């Protein structure tokens, strides 16, 4: 059997799904459960990464550094991890998170902008943090371009490089081909981060493993942007059927998901019309709530907003364009 390291994103990507309203009591309960179940990396931050609590992305109910510190104090074995998107978060943010106790960082860039991660990866390595590269919106470029960018992150010293299907757009063959090319040409491990907008998060994660990925993301109850991530407690069980192992205890994982995470959820993590449109149009999954709000404000069809955003190839950090598009659609509708 091949050993796979599962990274939990319930308290980072899952923050999108609950509008960044985690409390200290909630993150402590989730983190303790994940740690006891054997999860090796537990990611926690604002949904858009450290420093993301802003008017553009949405403010956190509780200061993210306080959430991080609370988790670091109760975790005994797992490495507490943050996501850093250069330009959203800063090295100063990482310094503060180090003081609170983090042990790992994932430096995330758009899949054509790996060069902006150099300073951040090298800084995190200098602080003895497990440091991963993370290529977002990886469906928007071909596998050769993705390899070029992954090689840059490898050259900066990244421990592993992730392909992130941020829009839940990829199908299994896309994932397999891209992971396989990276696996055959990089000396470091490959990771994969799925979204479930086309109901393929589990299948795509398995396809990534079959192509050689050894780090895979998931979240309890699938909690995440859009229709969510690969559902961790399900993924952990499905992996065994494919002869992949994680060393994570299945029953405790199920208990945390149903007893702790499910009561926190604002809505079932299902594929609704809007999240399906994210997968069809290839739009960033965290745009879902923003697009819904803009559609209501301007009385336009949210599907039309997402189609237009997809045509314009909008990426994370351009949330302000959602309002612009909705306004334009409203004006066109009234002509």
DRENMI-614156 format. One line per field, with one value per residue: x, y, z of N, C-alpha, C in turn; residue in one letter. Coordinates in steps of 0.2 Angstrom, whole numbers, plus 5000, padded with zeros to 4 digits. Layout:
# DRENMI-614156
n_c1 (X  ...)
n_c2 (Y  ...)
n_c3 (Z  ...)
ca_c1 (X  ...)
ca_c2 (Y  ...)
ca_c3 (Z  ...)
c_c1 (X  ...)
c_c2 (Y  ...)
c_c3 (Z  ...)
bagu (A  ...)
***
This chain:
# DRENMI-614156
n_c1 (5004  5002  5008  4999  4998  4986  4980  4971  4958  4948  4946  4951  4949  4936  4931  4926  4914  4906  4906  4917  4916  4921  4923  4934  4931  4925  4936  4945  4939  4937  4951  4957  4950  4954  4968  4969  4963  4974  4978  4990  4993  4986  4976  4974  4966  4960  4948  4954  4967  4981  4980  4969  4957  4948  4939  4937  4938  4930  4927  4934  4925  4932  4948  4961  4973  4972  4964  4972  4982  4975  4972  4986  4989  4982  4985  4994  5002  5000  5005  5002  4996  4997  4989  4997  4994  5004  5003  4990  4992  5007  5024  5026  5014  5016  5027  5020  5011  5020  5025  5013  5013  5013  5019  5020  5018  5009  5012  5004  5000  4993  4992  5001  5010  5021  5033  5032  5032  5044  5052  5044  5043  5057  5059  5050  5056  5068  5064  5062  5051  5039  5037  5026  5023  5009  4999  4986  4970  4973  4967  4967  4978  4989  4997  5011  5014  5010  5020  5032  5030  5029  5042  5049  5044  5050  5063  5065  5065  5054  5045  5035  5024  5009  4995  4981  4964  4955  4942  4935  4934  4941  4942  4944  4954  4961  4967  4975  4984  4991  4996  5004  5014  5021  5025  5034  5044  5048  5058  5053  5039  5021  5006  4988  4973  4956  4940  4923  4913  4909  4905  4916  4927  4931  4934  4943  4954  4958  4962  4973  4981  4984  4991  5003  5003  5006  5002  4987  4972  4958  4942  4932  4915  4916  4918  4920  4924  4913  4905  4912  4926  4936  4928  4933  4932  4925  4934  4945  4941  4937  4950  4956  4950  4956  4968  4977  4984  4982  4984  4975  4962  4947  4934  4934  4936  4924  4916  4919  4916  4902  4897  4904  4907  4896  4885  4890  4889  4882  4874  4869  4883  4881  4879  4873  4864  4872  4885  4887  4888  4900  4909  4906  4909  4922  4926  4933  4931  4928  4921  4907  4898  4899  4895  4882  4877  4879  4870  4858  4857  4858  4848  4849  4852  4862  4869  4872  4881  4892  4895  4900  4911  4919  4922  4930  4940  4943  4951  4956  4956  4951  4938  4931  4927  4916  4905  4906  4903  4890  4883  4885  4877  4865  4862  4862  4851  4841  4841)
n_c2 (4994  5012  5026  5040  5057  5066  5082  5093  5105  5110  5121  5132  5133  5129  5140  5149  5144  5146  5160  5165  5164  5157  5152  5153  5142  5133  5130  5124  5112  5106  5105  5097  5085  5081  5080  5069  5059  5057  5066  5074  5087  5102  5114  5131  5147  5163  5161  5165  5165  5169  5185  5188  5194  5206  5220  5217  5203  5198  5200  5192  5184  5181  5186  5180  5176  5174  5163  5154  5153  5147  5134  5129  5128  5117  5106  5091  5082  5085  5096  5113  5123  5136  5145  5156  5169  5178  5196  5196  5191  5194  5194  5198  5195  5181  5180  5184  5173  5163  5166  5163  5149  5141  5128  5125  5131  5135  5142  5151  5154  5162  5151  5154  5163  5159  5164  5175  5169  5167  5174  5173  5159  5156  5163  5157  5145  5148  5150  5137  5131  5119  5120  5123  5124  5131  5130  5139  5139  5129  5123  5132  5133  5124  5107  5108  5122  5122  5113  5121  5131  5124  5119  5131  5134  5122  5125  5136  5129  5123  5111  5102  5103  5109  5106  5115  5113  5125  5129  5118  5112  5103  5087  5069  5064  5076  5079  5068  5068  5080  5079  5068  5072  5082  5074  5065  5074  5082  5083  5083  5079  5079  5087  5088  5098  5098  5104  5102  5105  5099  5087  5079  5079  5068  5058  5064  5067  5053  5050  5059  5053  5040  5045  5048  5058  5063  5070  5075  5085  5088  5091  5091  5085  5090  5103  5119  5132  5136  5121  5115  5105  5089  5077  5074  5063  5054  5052  5047  5034  5029  5029  5018  5007  5008  5004  5014  5021  5031  5031  5037  5037  5030  5030  5040  5052  5052  5055  5067  5075  5074  5077  5089  5097  5097  5104  5117  5121  5132  5129  5114  5105  5105  5102  5115  5125  5137  5133  5123  5130  5137  5126  5123  5135  5138  5146  5154  5146  5153  5164  5161  5165  5179  5182  5178  5187  5199  5196  5197  5210  5218  5212  5202  5187  5175  5166  5172  5181  5173  5167  5177  5181  5170  5171  5182  5177  5179  5179  5174  5188  5197  5200  5212  5214  5207  5214  5224  5217  5213  5225  5230  5220  5223  5236  5233  5225  5233  5241)
n_c3 (5000  4996  5005  5010  5014  5022  5022  5032  5029  5035  5044  5037  5022  5024  5031  5022  5019  5030  5032  5038  5052  5063  5080  5095  5103  5095  5085  5093  5097  5085  5081  5091  5090  5076  5078  5088  5080  5071  5060  5051  5047  5050  5044  5047  5045  5039  5026  5014  5017  5028  5035  5027  5032  5028  5020  5007  5006  5016  5033  5048  5061  5073  5078  5067  5071  5085  5084  5078  5088  5098  5093  5091  5105  5109  5101  5100  5092  5078  5064  5065  5052  5040  5027  5015  5004  4994  4994  4999  5012  5022  5025  5038  5044  5044  5053  5065  5066  5068  5080  5087  5086  5074  5063  5049  5032  5018  5003  4992  4975  4960  4946  4936  4942  4950  4952  4961  4974  4979  4988  4999  5001  5004  5015  5024  5025  5031  5043  5048  5045  5039  5022  5009  4991  4982  4969  4963  4954  4944  4933  4923  4914  4903  4905  4903  4906  4919  4924  4922  4931  4943  4944  4947  4960  4966  4964  4973  4985  4990  5000  4995  4980  4976  4966  4963  4961  4960  4956  4955  4942  4935  4927  4930  4921  4917  4930  4932  4921  4923  4936  4934  4925  4933  4943  4936  4933  4944  4959  4971  4982  4976  4978  4979  4978  4979  4973  4974  4965  4953  4957  4959  4967  4976  4967  4959  4968  4971  4958  4957  4967  4961  4950  4956  4967  4983  4994  4999  5000  5011  5019  5034  5033  5020  5020  5013  5001  4988  4982  4991  4998  4995  5004  5019  5029  5021  5010  5017  5019  5007  5001  5006  5000  4988  4990  4996  5010  5025  5039  5047  5059  5056  5063  5073  5065  5058  5069  5073  5062  5061  5074  5078  5067  5059  5066  5066  5053  5040  5030  5021  5013  4998  4980  4973  4962  4960  4964  4955  4943  4945  4943  4930  4923  4927  4938  4952  4967  4979  4976  4976  4987  4987  4973  4974  4983  4976  4965  4971  4975  4964  4957  4946  4937  4945  4938  4926  4930  4934  4922  4915  4923  4921  4908  4908  4915  4929  4944  4961  4972  4964  4968  4969  4956  4954  4958  4949  4937  4939  4940  4927  4920  4925  4920  4907  4906  4908  4897)
ca_c1 (5000  5005  5006  4996  4997  4980  4980  4964  4957  4941  4947  4954  4944  4929  4930  4922  4907  4903  4907  4923  4913  4924  4925  4939  4929  4924  4942  4949  4936  4939  4958  4958  4948  4958  4974  4968  4962  4980  4979  4997  4994  4979  4977  4969  4967  4955  4948  4959  4974  4983  4979  4963  4951  4947  4933  4937  4937  4926  4930  4933  4922  4937  4955  4963  4979  4969  4961  4979  4986  4971  4974  4992  4990  4979  4987  5000  5006  4999  5008  4997  4998  4993  4990  4999  4994  5008  4999  4985  4996  5013  5029  5025  5009  5019  5030  5015  5009  5026  5025  5008  5015  5013  5024  5020  5015  5008  5013  4999  5000  4990  4996  5006  5014  5025  5039  5031  5032  5051  5054  5040  5045  5063  5058  5047  5061  5073  5061  5062  5044  5037  5035  5024  5021  5002  4997  4979  4967  4977  4964  4967  4984  4991  5001  5017  5015  5010  5026  5036  5029  5030  5049  5051  5043  5055  5070  5065  5066  5047  5045  5031  5021  5002  4990  4974  4958  4951  4936  4931  4933  4944  4939  4949  4960  4965  4971  4980  4989  4995  5000  5009  5019  5024  5028  5040  5049  5051  5061  5049  5032  5016  5000  4982  4968  4950  4934  4917  4908  4906  4905  4922  4932  4934  4937  4949  4959  4960  4966  4979  4985  4986  4996  5009  5003  5007  4999  4980  4968  4951  4939  4927  4909  4917  4917  4924  4921  4909  4902  4917  4932  4935  4925  4939  4930  4924  4940  4949  4938  4938  4957  4958  4947  4961  4975  4981  4983  4983  4985  4970  4957  4941  4928  4935  4935  4917  4912  4921  4912  4895  4896  4906  4907  4889  4881  4892  4887  4876  4870  4872  4888  4879  4881  4867  4865  4878  4892  4888  4890  4907  4913  4905  4913  4929  4926  4936  4925  4926  4917  4900  4894  4900  4891  4875  4875  4878  4864  4852  4858  4856  4842  4851  4853  4869  4872  4875  4887  4897  4897  4904  4917  4922  4924  4935  4946  4944  4955  4956  4959  4947  4931  4927  4924  4909  4900  4906  4899  4883  4881  4884  4872  4859  4861  4861  4845  4836  4841)
ca_c2 (5000  5018  5030  5047  5062  5070  5089  5095  5112  5112  5128  5137  5133  5129  5146  5152  5141  5149  5167  5167  5165  5152  5154  5149  5135  5128  5127  5120  5106  5102  5103  5091  5079  5079  5078  5063  5055  5056  5070  5076  5094  5105  5121  5136  5154  5165  5157  5168  5164  5173  5192  5189  5197  5213  5222  5214  5196  5197  5200  5186  5185  5181  5187  5173  5174  5171  5156  5150  5152  5142  5128  5127  5126  5110  5101  5088  5079  5088  5102  5118  5125  5142  5147  5162  5171  5184  5201  5196  5190  5197  5190  5201  5190  5175  5181  5184  5167  5159  5168  5159  5142  5137  5123  5124  5136  5134  5148  5150  5159  5160  5145  5157  5168  5156  5168  5179  5165  5165  5178  5170  5152  5156  5166  5152  5139  5151  5149  5130  5129  5115  5125  5120  5128  5129  5133  5140  5139  5125  5121  5137  5132  5117  5104  5110  5128  5120  5110  5126  5135  5120  5119  5137  5133  5118  5128  5140  5125  5120  5104  5099  5108  5107  5108  5116  5114  5130  5130  5112  5112  5097  5080  5064  5064  5082  5078  5063  5070  5086  5077  5063  5076  5085  5068  5063  5079  5086  5079  5084  5077  5082  5087  5090  5101  5097  5106  5097  5109  5095  5081  5075  5080  5062  5054  5068  5065  5047  5050  5062  5048  5035  5048  5049  5063  5060  5075  5076  5089  5086  5094  5087  5086  5093  5111  5123  5136  5133  5116  5112  5101  5082  5076  5070  5057  5049  5051  5042  5027  5027  5027  5011  5003  5009  5002  5019  5022  5037  5030  5041  5033  5032  5032  5047  5057  5052  5058  5075  5078  5074  5079  5095  5102  5098  5109  5124  5123  5136  5125  5108  5107  5101  5105  5118  5128  5142  5130  5119  5135  5138  5121  5124  5141  5138  5152  5153  5144  5157  5169  5159  5169  5186  5182  5177  5194  5204  5195  5199  5217  5221  5209  5199  5180  5174  5162  5176  5184  5168  5166  5183  5181  5165  5174  5187  5174  5182  5175  5176  5194  5201  5200  5218  5214  5204  5220  5228  5213  5213  5232  5230  5216  5226  5241  5230  5222  5239  5245)
ca_c3 (5000  4996  5011  5008  5019  5021  5025  5034  5027  5038  5047  5032  5016  5027  5034  5017  5019  5036  5032  5043  5059  5068  5087  5098  5106  5089  5082  5098  5097  5079  5081  5096  5087  5071  5081  5091  5074  5067  5055  5052  5046  5051  5041  5050  5043  5035  5020  5009  5019  5033  5032  5023  5035  5025  5017  5000  5006  5022  5040  5052  5068  5078  5075  5065  5075  5091  5082  5077  5095  5102  5090  5093  5112  5111  5096  5102  5087  5071  5063  5063  5046  5037  5019  5013  4997  4994  4992  5004  5018  5022  5029  5045  5046  5045  5059  5070  5066  5071  5088  5090  5086  5068  5061  5042  5028  5011  5000  4986  4970  4954  4943  4932  4945  4955  4954  4967  4980  4980  4994  5005  5003  5007  5022  5029  5026  5035  5050  5049  5044  5033  5017  5002  4986  4981  4963  4962  4948  4940  4927  4918  4910  4901  4910  4902  4909  4926  4926  4922  4937  4949  4944  4950  4967  4968  4965  4979  4991  4993  5002  4990  4976  4976  4961  4966  4957  4964  4953  4954  4935  4932  4927  4932  4916  4918  4936  4931  4917  4926  4942  4932  4922  4938  4947  4932  4932  4950  4964  4977  4981  4973  4981  4976  4982  4975  4975  4972  4961  4948  4961  4957  4972  4979  4961  4957  4973  4969  4952  4959  4970  4956  4946  4960  4972  4990  4999  4997  5005  5012  5025  5037  5029  5014  5021  5009  4996  4983  4985  4996  4996  4996  5011  5022  5032  5016  5007  5021  5019  4999  4999  5008  4994  4982  4993  4999  5017  5028  5046  5051  5062  5053  5067  5076  5060  5057  5074  5073  5056  5063  5081  5079  5062  5056  5069  5064  5046  5039  5025  5019  5008  4992  4974  4971  4955  4959  4964  4949  4938  4946  4940  4923  4921  4930  4942  4959  4972  4985  4973  4977  4992  4984  4968  4977  4986  4970  4961  4975  4976  4957  4954  4940  4937  4947  4933  4921  4933  4934  4915  4913  4926  4918  4901  4909  4918  4935  4949  4968  4973  4960  4971  4967  4949  4954  4958  4942  4932  4941  4939  4920  4918  4927  4916  4900  4906  4908  4891)
c_c1 (5004  5003  5004  4996  4991  4981  4973  4964  4951  4941  4950  4949  4937  4927  4925  4915  4903  4904  4912  4921  4916  4925  4931  4937  4928  4931  4946  4946  4937  4946  4960  4956  4952  4965  4974  4967  4968  4981  4986  4997  4987  4980  4972  4971  4961  4954  4953  4966  4975  4982  4973  4957  4951  4941  4932  4935  4932  4929  4929  4930  4927  4944  4958  4969  4977  4967  4967  4982  4982  4972  4981  4993  4987  4982  4994  5004  5006  5003  5003  5000  4994  4994  4992  4998  4998  5003  4993  4988  5003  5018  5028  5019  5011  5023  5026  5013  5014  5026  5019  5008  5014  5019  5025  5016  5014  5007  5009  4999  4995  4995  5001  5010  5018  5031  5038  5031  5039  5053  5050  5042  5052  5063  5056  5052  5067  5071  5060  5055  5043  5034  5033  5022  5013  5000  4989  4977  4971  4974  4965  4973  4985  4996  5009  5019  5015  5017  5032  5036  5030  5038  5052  5050  5048  5061  5070  5065  5059  5048  5041  5027  5014  4999  4983  4969  4953  4944  4932  4930  4936  4940  4945  4955  4964  4969  4976  4986  4994  4999  5006  5015  5024  5028  5034  5045  5052  5054  5058  5042  5027  5010  4994  4976  4962  4945  4928  4912  4905  4905  4910  4928  4935  4938  4943  4955  4962  4964  4973  4984  4988  4991  5003  5009  5003  5004  4992  4976  4961  4949  4933  4920  4910  4917  4922  4921  4918  4905  4906  4922  4931  4933  4930  4937  4928  4930  4945  4947  4939  4945  4959  4955  4952  4968  4979  4979  4985  4985  4981  4965  4950  4935  4929  4934  4928  4913  4913  4916  4905  4893  4898  4905  4900  4885  4883  4890  4881  4871  4873  4877  4886  4881  4874  4869  4871  4884  4893  4890  4897  4911  4912  4909  4920  4931  4929  4930  4923  4922  4909  4896  4894  4895  4883  4873  4874  4872  4858  4852  4856  4851  4844  4852  4861  4872  4875  4881  4893  4900  4902  4911  4922  4925  4930  4941  4948  4947  4954  4959  4955  4940  4927  4924  4917  4904  4900  4902  4892  4879  4880  4878  4865  4857  4859  4853  4839  4836  4835)
c_c2 (5006  5022  5037  5051  5066  5076  5091  5103  5114  5119  5133  5138  5133  5135  5150  5150  5144  5156  5169  5168  5160  5155  5150  5142  5130  5125  5123  5113  5102  5100  5097  5085  5076  5077  5071  5057  5053  5060  5074  5084  5097  5112  5125  5143  5157  5161  5159  5168  5169  5181  5193  5192  5204  5214  5218  5206  5194  5197  5194  5188  5186  5182  5180  5171  5171  5164  5151  5148  5147  5135  5125  5125  5119  5105  5098  5085  5082  5094  5107  5122  5132  5142  5154  5164  5178  5190  5202  5196  5193  5193  5192  5197  5184  5175  5181  5177  5162  5160  5164  5152  5138  5133  5123  5130  5133  5141  5147  5156  5157  5155  5148  5162  5165  5160  5173  5176  5165  5168  5174  5163  5152  5159  5160  5146  5142  5150  5142  5128  5124  5119  5122  5125  5126  5133  5133  5140  5135  5123  5126  5137  5125  5114  5106  5117  5127  5117  5116  5130  5131  5119  5125  5136  5128  5121  5133  5136  5122  5113  5099  5104  5105  5110  5109  5117  5119  5131  5124  5110  5106  5091  5075  5064  5070  5081  5074  5065  5076  5083  5072  5067  5079  5079  5066  5068  5083  5080  5079  5081  5082  5082  5089  5092  5101  5102  5102  5100  5104  5088  5076  5075  5073  5058  5058  5067  5058  5047  5054  5057  5043  5038  5049  5054  5059  5064  5076  5080  5087  5090  5090  5090  5090  5101  5115  5128  5133  5127  5112  5108  5094  5081  5071  5063  5051  5047  5046  5035  5025  5025  5020  5006  5003  5007  5008  5020  5029  5037  5035  5037  5035  5034  5039  5053  5058  5056  5065  5078  5079  5077  5087  5100  5103  5103  5116  5126  5127  5133  5119  5109  5102  5105  5108  5122  5133  5138  5125  5124  5137  5132  5121  5129  5142  5144  5150  5151  5149  5163  5167  5164  5177  5187  5182  5184  5199  5203  5198  5207  5221  5217  5206  5191  5179  5170  5166  5180  5180  5167  5171  5183  5176  5167  5178  5184  5177  5177  5178  5183  5199  5201  5206  5218  5210  5209  5223  5224  5213  5220  5232  5226  5219  5232  5238  5227  5227  5243  5243)
c_c3 (5000  5002  5008  5014  5018  5025  5026  5033  5030  5040  5043  5026  5019  5030  5029  5018  5025  5037  5037  5050  5064  5075  5090  5100  5100  5086  5087  5098  5091  5079  5085  5093  5081  5073  5084  5085  5070  5061  5056  5051  5046  5049  5044  5048  5041  5029  5014  5011  5025  5031  5028  5025  5033  5022  5011  5001  5012  5028  5044  5059  5073  5075  5073  5069  5082  5090  5082  5084  5099  5100  5092  5100  5113  5107  5099  5097  5080  5070  5061  5057  5044  5030  5019  5006  4997  4991  4996  5011  5017  5026  5037  5048  5048  5052  5065  5071  5069  5078  5091  5090  5080  5066  5053  5039  5021  5007  4993  4982  4964  4950  4938  4935  4951  4957  4960  4974  4982  4987  5000  5007  5006  5014  5027  5030  5031  5043  5052  5049  5038  5028  5010  4997  4984  4974  4962  4955  4942  4933  4921  4913  4908  4906  4909  4906  4917  4929  4927  4929  4943  4950  4948  4958  4970  4969  4971  4986  4994  4994  4997  4986  4975  4969  4964  4961  4960  4962  4953  4947  4932  4932  4928  4927  4916  4924  4935  4927  4920  4932  4939  4929  4928  4942  4943  4932  4938  4955  4970  4976  4978  4977  4977  4980  4977  4978  4971  4968  4955  4951  4960  4962  4974  4973  4959  4961  4972  4963  4953  4962  4965  4951  4950  4966  4979  4996  4996  5002  5005  5018  5027  5034  5023  5014  5018  5005  4991  4986  4990  4993  4996  5003  5014  5025  5027  5012  5010  5020  5011  4998  5001  5003  4988  4984  4994  5006  5020  5035  5050  5053  5059  5057  5070  5071  5058  5063  5075  5068  5058  5069  5082  5073  5059  5059  5068  5057  5045  5034  5023  5013  5002  4986  4972  4964  4954  4959  4958  4943  4939  4943  4933  4920  4923  4934  4949  4964  4977  4982  4974  4981  4989  4978  4969  4979  4981  4966  4964  4975  4969  4953  4947  4942  4939  4942  4927  4923  4932  4927  4913  4916  4923  4911  4902  4913  4925  4940  4956  4969  4969  4962  4969  4960  4949  4954  4952  4937  4933  4939  4931  4917  4920  4922  4909  4900  4906  4902  4886)
bagu (X  X  X  X  X  X  X  X  X  X  X  X  X  X  X  X  X  X  X  X  X  X  X  X  X  X  X  X  X  X  X  X  X  X  X  X  X  X  X  X  X  X  X  X  X  X  X  X  X  X  X  X  X  X  X  X  X  X  X  X  X  X  X  X  X  X  X  X  X  X  X  X  X  X  X  X  X  X  X  X  X  X  X  X  X  X  X  X  X  X  X  X  X  X  X  X  X  X  X  X  X  X  X  X  X  X  X  X  X  X  X  X  X  X  X  X  X  X  X  X  X  X  X  X  X  X  X  X  X  X  X  X  X  X  X  X  X  X  X  X  X  X  X  X  X  X  X  X  X  X  X  X  X  X  X  X  X  X  X  X  X  X  X  X  X  X  X  X  X  X  X  X  X  X  X  X  X  X  X  X  X  X  X  X  X  X  X  X  X  X  X  X  X  X  X  X  X  X  X  X  X  X  X  X  X  X  X  X  X  X  X  X  X  X  X  X  X  X  X  X  X  X  X  X  X  X  X  X  X  X  X  X  X  X  X  X  X  X  X  X  X  X  X  X  X  X  X  X  X  X  X  X  X  X  X  X  X  X  X  X  X  X  X  X  X  X  X  X  X  X  X  X  X  X  X  X  X  X  X  X  X  X  X  X  X  X  X  X  X  X  X  X  X  X  X  X  X  X  X  X  X  X  X  X  X  X  X  X  X  X  X  X  X  X  X  X  X  X  X  X  X  X  X  X  X  X  X  X  X  X  X  X  X  X  X)
***
